[in-house]
Amino acid sequence: MPKGLRLAGILTALALVMTGCSSIPSDGAVRAGQLVEPDDNPPPIFLPSLPEKGGSPESIVRGFIGAASSPEDNYAIARKFLTTDSTWDPNAGVTVDDGSARPAIALDDKTVQLSVNPVAEVDATGVYGEVESPSPVFLRYRLAQVAGEWRITEAPPGIVIDRSTFSQVFSPEALYFFDPSFRYLVPDLRWYPRGPTTPTRIVKGLLAGPSPWLVGAVATAFPAGTNLTADAVQVVARDAKVDLDSEALSADRVAMQRMQAQLGNSLPAGLTVSITINQNSQDITESETNAPIVNPRVDARALVLRDGAFGFLASTGEALTTIPGLSESISAMNPRAVTLAPGQTVAAVLADGGVHRVAVGDAPEILDPRQGLVPPSVDTYGYVWSVPMERPGELFVYNPEGAAIAVPTTWPEATSIHSLRLSRDGTRLAALLRTGSDTRFVVAAVKRDKNVPVGLGDPETLATIEGTPLDATWIDDLTVASLSQLPNGEERIVAQQIGGVRTSIASAPDTVSITGGNTMRELRALSAPGALLVQRGVGWQVRIGGIDMVATQQGDGSG
């Protein structure tokens, strides 16, 4: 799906989630401005008020907080609340609060302390993370009088913004890096202020490299040390002019094509890209045959086991389309879980005896005979991943020849694991981990040596799950979902953007598993009575009964 359409959906969901939690204050220092139009120089989103004449220290601090909601012209209006020698850095990060009263008290005649309740934060590189602790954060502002008016001399770095306004001022931008094989482009979500500086921030983010948790799992085509020759990317007639310094001269033709692919997919939809090096044009002819895969898709049909037959369920009716060379073997195994590899010629199957590999033209091969295994996963290189639920540190992968390779995990505190799912590009692993009575939904980078998995990065906690963990799945290359059962017996499904916001999805009673498709609306659920459930409106509808199992797909092989 083109980036513009995908991010438009993300923004819509974000606005619905955030505006449902709080609203823009009607009596503050920020007033609505014009809507942003798709132009090279969009107008400001907000037009903040200037400092109030004769304002008290508390009102100046509150006015400054409101004015900092507008990044226009490098936060020009917010800077009017500061003294000329203030060293405030608005780009140091963002504290997103719940939009409550923000109590302010005067510690002395020149110091104001503001209390905010953070719900999320964005660091200096644009990486977003939700805050689990509800504890307030205290911010101190020092002031002085300038020509009889109070102005701020010292302000904490970064800005404070309520979550409703944040969704309108900041936009999610997926920066794309390559998997180690340079076959897939992998998104790394960042949040930047909307406006004419967005292309510059995106390019600088790409040149600086991936988020720390992805280091070792993704690659970039830009030579190390490459920078822009100027501090800004100029956009002329919808073309982004990216002028790189001499470090880029070491890139060969293939590397230049890959650099073009990273830039073209990362920059806002509708922009073309022209790469120059020290103002010298580069002859870059993109190869359509070797174009990287973005957001790998799966077959839109549900892949199910029903009445002893395994295959793709027709979009309407009850007909099943079998997979030649696979369906018959898989059906005969009476599987409990199946993951179909890209290309649809290999499957990892959990059945009696353990985890098996089933390949077209071969008899099923037992890989992992251990007891209590979770449903297996399979990556784009054909490695089957398997781990026992009660021994989460004993993670093994099995290469296409069936040899076992131990993969060191990075969750020594975990006492059990309830779901293990590889991303369709093979660079990330999502897991539901239990530590005592606590459950975490995490994602970790997959580190490889010549495509062989050799370890995991430190896990990033996506959410703390309430209740009993049941299942997890990938929805697309940026979104995962978890299923849990609450203490009252009700099931809960939560969709989580990696590097973004989470959304609760209404779930049907007795849901036991979930399986992703290509979009949020294609998320499917299986109930304990064996009903395949699909989303209709704000709820779930029974699509068909008699379903024993819904398989996970890792790609349809079409790119």
Secondary structure, DSSP 4 states (H G I P E B T S, - for coil): --HHHHHHHHHHHHHHHHHTT----SSSS--B-PPPPSSSSPPPSB-PPPPPTT--HHHHHHHHHHHTT--HHHHHHHHTTB-TT----GGGEEEEE--S---EEEEETTEEEEEE-EEEEEETT--EEE------EEEEEEEEEETTEEEEEE--SSEEEEHHHHHHHEEEEEEEEE-TTSSEEEEEEEEEESSTTHHHHHHHHHHH-S-GGGBTTBB-SSPTT--BSSSS-EEETTEEEEEE-GGGGG--HHHHHHHHHHHHHHSPTT-EEEEEETTEE------STTPPEES----SS-EEEETTEEEEEPSSSS-EE--TTTHHHHHHT--SEEEEPTTSSEEEEEETTEEEEEETTS--EEEE--SSBPPPEE-TTS-EEE-BTT-TT--EEE-TT--EEE---S-TT-SEEEEEEE-TTSSEEEEEEEETTEEEEEEEEEEEETTEEEEEPPPEEEEEEPSEEEEEEE-SSSEEEEEEE-TTS-EEEEEEETTS-EEEE---TTEEEEE--SSGGG-EEEETTS-EEEEETTEEEEEES-EEEE-EE---S--
